[in-house]
Amino acid sequence: MLADDEGIVIDSLTYIIHQNFGESCEIASAKTGRSVIELAESFRPDIAFMDIQMPGINGIEAMKEIKKNNANMIFIVMSAYDKFDYAKEAINLGVLDYLNKPVNQKKIVAVVQKAMDIIDARREKRSKDLEIREKLEIVVPMIEQGFIMAGLLQDGETSGIGNYRELLGMTEDNMFTLVLEFGEELKDERMTNPVGTGVRLQSFYSRVCDIIKDFYPCYIGPLMTNRIVCCVPTEMEQGDYDSRVQDVEKCRQMQRKISEYTGLTCRVGIGSILPPEKMAESYRDARKALETGRGSVAHCRDLPVFCEYEADYPLHLENRLFDSIKAGNVQETKEAARDYFDWMEETQKEFEPNIRLKALEFVLFMEYLAYQSGGLLYRFRDRAEYLEMIEKEDLGKIRVWFLQKAEAAAGNVAGQKKEYSNEAIEKAKEYIRQNYRKDLSLEEMSRQMDMSPYYFSKLFKEVTGSNFVEYVTGVRMDQAKKLLLQGKNSIKQICAEIGYSDPNYFSRIFKRYEGCTPTEFKEGRR
């Protein structure tokens, strides 16, 4: 856009721009401040040459008005007035350049090219930003779905959940789940035709997600048969009565809107507020609320779906103790067990029988967690002395016993995988030592160990540091060296003795391992 009250200036600029930039520029012009403002609104230029002194509204005021509706327009000021105040005000408006008339052609071309480069860079950035945004529109829902599945399937695991939280920018310490269940109708508190409903719901899934997010800023999981699970971040540790009522009413409005859009019956279960690492527990509470509740919305806190605790009971200590055992964290378990027993001694001293019973209850459950993790042998009569311990010993000894059992349970969980792996591979190594003369294959060895070839191979390499074939070859080479040193058998006999049918192949393998042939080794040692 060319804004100047002198026609010769507009004609000159038009000629210069056409000569140097051809059809890449579309040009329009105006000669008064008012017409410039009106032209800017209709023409929407990228670049504007502005004169300062024009009839009516001057160039500075015109630029101020134009920038209200087009902040990205690039202004180039051309003026016959070399006044400091004008230049200063133009600079404050973000003018690209302030040119004093007369201006030579070379300078005009250079400043136009500079403005065009800025515009091209802006457009390229805008295009890339839109491309990234478009990709995020695809990627973010996938990350959300991964987060939900990790939370539901990796109960108690924290590493994957933490990574997802970082990717999603989730800063809240807690969350609760919403479980949306769909069906053709609700009959005897159960949804009918869940599979068929799930198939129909596929085409509505995207819009249903939009409706959910209109009510809650949340993360939404994939459609699982006829259910959608959502994770709603919150800073609350546990909702009070008012927040519960608000959530129920909000979910009722959401449920009605979704049902109207899909034509399907929809129910919503609301789970308990917990850390994201315990999403599976919140999901179970929401699911139980749906199973036991009535109506379109059921909140777990309105229903007897979990145990209530007296106000001063340290449930956080209990959870910390059992969570650390499940994770196999021995140090954390020792600290949590000590803190819990401290609480019992400090607050329940006059109820000593209860302390004894609680200690027994927790020890049995801690051992159950260790057994549940696998790799231990359960013996029915192993704990016969526990009752005598609880009845006869003083609290000091029971405390020591309690802490020892907690540490042992966590240690068993932590060590069982490693112990199982070591025992399995030791068994495999013994089998190899006994059968290296045979044609041992990975498949045969895996069958002997009752493991898949893939898992056995991976486990063998992890424990021994070498792959199965290398290990078998090493055992055979060690035996070959012993036989060579004895000097009783020929190379051919030794080859057959250690499981090879081709002496030449045996010699090549031996030289690769020892740096010399079997004959050279035999002669050199003798």
Salt bridges, closest charged atoms under 4 A:
ASP4 OD2 - LYS101 NZ 2.63
GLU6 OE2 - LYS101 NZ 3.91
GLU38 OE2 - ARG34 NE 3.27
ASP46 OD2 - ARG123 NH2 2.87
ASP51 OD1 - LYS101 NZ 3.81
GLU61 OE2 - LYS64 NZ 3.56
GLU65 OE1 - LYS68 NZ 3.23
GLU89 OE2 - LYS64 NZ 2.81
ASP97 OD2 - LYS107 NZ 3.54
GLU124 OE2 - LYS128 NZ 3.49
ASP129 OD2 - LYS125 NZ 2.97
GLU131 OE2 - LYS135 NZ 3.55
GLU144 OE2 - LYS213 NZ 2.70
ASP155 OD2 - ARG284 NH2 3.39
GLU181 OE2 - ARG227 NH2 3.15
GLU181 OE1 - ARG267 NH1 3.98
GLU189 OE2 - ARG294 NH1 3.43
GLU249 OE1 - ARG252 NH1 3.52
GLU277 OE2 - ARG165 NH1 3.73
GLU291 OE2 - ARG287 NE 3.87
ASP302 OD1 - ARG244 NH1 2.72
GLU308 OE2 - ARG301 NH1 3.60
ASP323 OD2 - LYS278 NZ 2.93
GLU332 OE2 - ARG320 NE 2.62
GLU335 OE1 - ARG320 NH2 3.74
ASP339 OD2 - ARG320 NH1 2.76
ASP339 OD1 - ARG338 NH2 3.54
ASP342 OD1 - ARG399 NH1 2.84
GLU345 OE1 - ARG399 NH1 3.11
GLU352 OE2 - ARG356 NH2 2.83
GLU361 OE2 - LYS358 NZ 3.30
GLU367 OE1 - ARG383 NH1 3.11
GLU367 OE2 - LYS405 NZ 3.65
ASP382 OD2 - ARG379 NH1 3.90
GLU388 OE2 - LYS392 NZ 3.68
GLU393 OE1 - LYS397 NZ 3.61
GLU426 OE2 - LYS429 NZ 3.15
GLU430 OE1 - ARG433 NH2 2.85
ASP478 OD1 - LYS481 NZ 3.82
GLU497 OE2 - ARG437 NE 3.10
GLU514 OE2 - LYS481 NZ 3.27
